[in-house]
Amino acid sequence: MVTDENVAAHRETFDRIREVRAQAIEHTRLARQFALERRDLIRGLIEEGLSQADIARELGVTRQAIQKMLAC
């Protein structure tokens, strides 16, 4: 049975869970932002005449990975 005493005894753990959740949400927001920036940078390189294969070689990834990055 859950009592107020049980919850109070674990207050620090609940607070840490909330903190970690907030950090995860922020991390997800930043990851999306960086993916958009990466996509825009890759598109800029393509507009300047580089191929997906050229970009992939320089970044050490596959051409398919570049295609996926562009799809985001």
Buried (B, 14 or more C-beta within 10 A) or exposed (E): EEEEEEEEEEEEEEEEEEEEEEEEEEEEEEEEEEEEEBBEEBEEBBEEEBEBEBBBBEEEEEBEBBEEBBEE
